[in-house]
Amino acid sequence: MAETAVSCERVSVRFTSERGTVTALDNIDLTIPRGSFLTLLGPSGCGKSTLLRVMADLVAPSSGRVSVLGGAPQAARESRQIGFVFQDPALLAWRTVLENVSLPLEVGGGKALPGARSPHELLSLVGLSGWEKAYPHELSGGMRQRVAIARALVSNPRLLLMDEPFGALDEITRDRLNEELLQLWETTGTTIVFVTHSIYEAAFLGQSVLLLAARPGRVREQVPVTLPMPRRLAQRETTEFVSLAGHLRRVLETC
Amino acid sequence: MAEQVTANQVPVGGFAEDAEADARFLAHKRYLAWRRRLLPIGAILLFLLLWWQAVVQFEIKPFIAPSPVAVAKVLVERFDILMTNLLPTAIEAVCGFLLGNFAAIALATVFVYRKTSEEALFPIAVMVNTIPVVAKAPILVLLLGNGMEPKIAIAAIICFFPTLVNMTRGLRDVRPEQLELMRILSATPREVFFRIRVPNALPYLFSALKIAASTAVIGAIVGEWIGSNVGIGALIIQATYNFDSPLLYATIVVGSTFSALFFGVISLAERSMLRWHTAHKD
């Protein structure tokens, strides 16, 4: 077994509000090997975004143990080993594309970032060379999300967490970005955890798909995806893919 | 978020492959720009003509309403007196503007970081804001004497409220994802303030500053109504008591022109500082 990027042992997250306590995650056990691509799939309310936020040290678990890259999530975050891509690109409207991608190099209390990558190089990696001086409002939704991905990669993170990054995009753009993301994953070798509510996206991207059930959020099943890499969109028409997607859909119906 | 692909790399009309279409597009754009400038000028000229004809045709007495020609004559002949009186008003308005806005920005920053202070102080700010300017003026004259100080204070108080409300909102209404992003990047609170909150608040701030630019001048003028013998406000009172309506109108023209120039300066500053924002609206 390869080294572990993320491990969760009996992790629970409970939110307390005026209307009572909601259990977002209930006893999650999970191991993600380094360099792998895991997709989290589940109905809304299953806590998949919360699980991602626990790994990113944005949400503290109520109980259980989380280890990220061999230490506490906080240590991984503070040593800038985590990249995060939100559903909303969360670009700063007052900064140009290049300035947005450079943001991670400017903040963090002035600590040097060993192994940081060049923003120019990353922009060409996501296919946005020539757009350095444009402002976010001049870009299409797909282009904005590419900028967000470049920004997440600039600190050269060993763990890339993606929270429904293509959820607000049209299907054509989403398909293209899916293919590009797999190429990016192969060139960077980073571990990717990708949250989605699309069965096809989960099956196409992941080396394995973690199915979560809702209320309370818990692991339903982890399904390995045996489709060979590099994957092409046409592979979604193979019998293997279709039966896999069918299986995921049937499990989801019971979640 | 709206899907929009803009041909930002193409500096001309956008029809890169069709020179004729491009020329026609640009020509129409120029026409629209001129139209936008000339229409209000035409309307003003028409209004002046109507006013002048009304005074002549209905033989309106000069002390009731002067003809625009008489006002123009005063503007030229007594230009030095008008300017000597504009100077103190301008100083009071600009000082009050700076003071009031600076205080409002500082308090808004405190409000954002200390919710308790907002709960305690905001109702007081609302109360003060409900007092009419004409009522604030005598109170401040009694407190601060007869010099420029009470006028500056009135101008500052008038500017204060809109900036406080807008700035608090601008500093606070930051997208949650941007704050989460800054946490992922382990940004310090100082970095979050200067790189996220302040730039986010600038469009809100400039909306308030544009209101403040004209209201500060009004505040200074109203302040001069009480116990003052220089300034645009004093000149208005003086001209009214003397039934010198051409001077009254000329004074108002000078005061309004200064207000408009002040507003223009703030708008220019906004354009240069918020290129990303103003371009967005075009």
Chai-1 contact restraints between the chains, C-beta under 6 A:
chainA,res_idxA,chainB,res_idxB,connection_type,confidence,min_distance_angstrom,max_distance_angstrom,comment,restraint_id
A,L58,B,E180,contact,1.0,0.0,6.0,A-B,restraint_1
A,E78,B,S186,contact,1.0,0.0,6.0,A-B,restraint_2
A,F84,B,I184,contact,1.0,0.0,6.0,A-B,restraint_3
A,F86,B,E177,contact,1.0,0.0,6.0,A-B,restraint_4
A,D88,B,E177,contact,1.0,0.0,6.0,A-B,restraint_5
A,A90,B,E177,contact,1.0,0.0,6.0,A-B,restraint_6
A,A90,B,Q178,contact,1.0,0.0,6.0,A-B,restraint_7
A,A90,B,L181,contact,1.0,0.0,6.0,A-B,restraint_8
A,A93,B,W276,contact,1.0,0.0,6.0,A-B,restraint_9
A,W94,B,P199,contact,1.0,0.0,6.0,A-B,restraint_10
A,W94,B,W276,contact,1.0,0.0,6.0,A-B,restraint_11
A,P104,B,L185,contact,1.0,0.0,6.0,A-B,restraint_12
A,V107,B,L185,contact,1.0,0.0,6.0,A-B,restraint_13
A,V107,B,A187,contact,1.0,0.0,6.0,A-B,restraint_14
A,V107,B,E191,contact,1.0,0.0,6.0,A-B,restraint_15
A,G108,B,L185,contact,1.0,0.0,6.0,A-B,restraint_16
A,G108,B,S186,contact,1.0,0.0,6.0,A-B,restraint_17
A,G109,B,T188,contact,1.0,0.0,6.0,A-B,restraint_18
A,A134,B,N8,contact,1.0,0.0,6.0,A-B,restraint_19
A,Y135,B,W276,contact,1.0,0.0,6.0,A-B,restraint_20
A,H137,B,H280,contact,1.0,0.0,6.0,A-B,restraint_21
A,E138,B,T6,contact,1.0,0.0,6.0,A-B,restraint_22
A,E138,B,N8,contact,1.0,0.0,6.0,A-B,restraint_23
A,S140,B,E3,contact,1.0,0.0,6.0,A-B,restraint_24
A,S140,B,V5,contact,1.0,0.0,6.0,A-B,restraint_25
A,G141,B,E3,contact,1.0,0.0,6.0,A-B,restraint_26
